[in-house]
Amino acid sequence: MNPYQQIEAEIQAASHIVITAHKSADGDSIGSSLGLLHFIEKLGKSAVICHPDKAPDFLYWLDTSSILVMEEHPEQVTETLQQADLIFCLDYNATNRVGPEMQALLEASSSKKIMIDHHLNPEDFPLITVSETSVCSTSQLIVELIEQSGHLDLLDQKIGTPLYLGILTDTGSFRFNSVQPRTHEILAKLLAAGVEHHLIHEKLSDNNTESRLRLQGYAMSEKLEILYNHNVAIISLSKEELAKYNYKKGDTDSLANLVLSIKGMKAAIVFTERDGIMKISFRSKGANNPVNILASEHFNGGGHANASGGMSDLSVTETLDKLKTLIPTYFPTETLN
Ligand SMILES: [Mn+2]
């Protein structure tokens, strides 16, 4: 049996299936959760999705009403997790990624656990681990589950739409180097199953708010600092600045990629002051410009080579200074010879 067939056998044997994903929900955590839920339902079983927080606003068009959110319904989530005999851990590989409340429940649970994920360095708590770090998204792995457990015939628009979304958002619209030939084979299967890709792109791109655009404009004209000797750009935004532009979660997500579109730029670092700490987002281009090492060695974070996160409990100015001190080491000036 391949691992996906084992997973299907566990689904068939379970009576209380719960699907969890990481905190700070994104397109892939939501997409893989909903895709798996609808697949399980098509197998004639049922499951409940329990997430630490709610779906970001840009996914308003997706039916996320079946997702039970810890922040909103702590009693229901607690009860559901306590009753579970099979828990899926999607798009994360360490129990602390679900936030302290759900982490405690997860660790206390004697339920079987199945991890399906694509991040580096998985913890070894699950019964079955599918950890494919070279795959672009967890959503792609859910399609593998459907196909490799022998149920490609069950793939339909309802299952496929959130999975397409997850692959799309985790690959920057299919452009990151994590996209493999297999990714496009899988996308073809999703389209063949009836996924209306043009509508998904439309919903995702024509979804700006005035305040987000004004915040972007402010960040670009007033806050962008480019270290041309190192081809690295930094944007910092204090909590006052975020408040002035009526900041909503997700409003700064596209800043780093926008900055990376500057010709020759290797890395973009965007940090925002939230809940008393600096949340730092590191993005870069190419295999020679990893940012996860800088994130893990100095900012209590980590992630993918070209997309990492971290944090700092210093002030905005101090964090900026710390970054500027470190950047020459991680992004040395190129000398012509
Ligand atoms: Mn992901």
Residues whose N, C-alpha, C, O or C-beta is under 5 A from the ligand:
A	BS01	MN	D28 D91 C136 S137 T138 D170
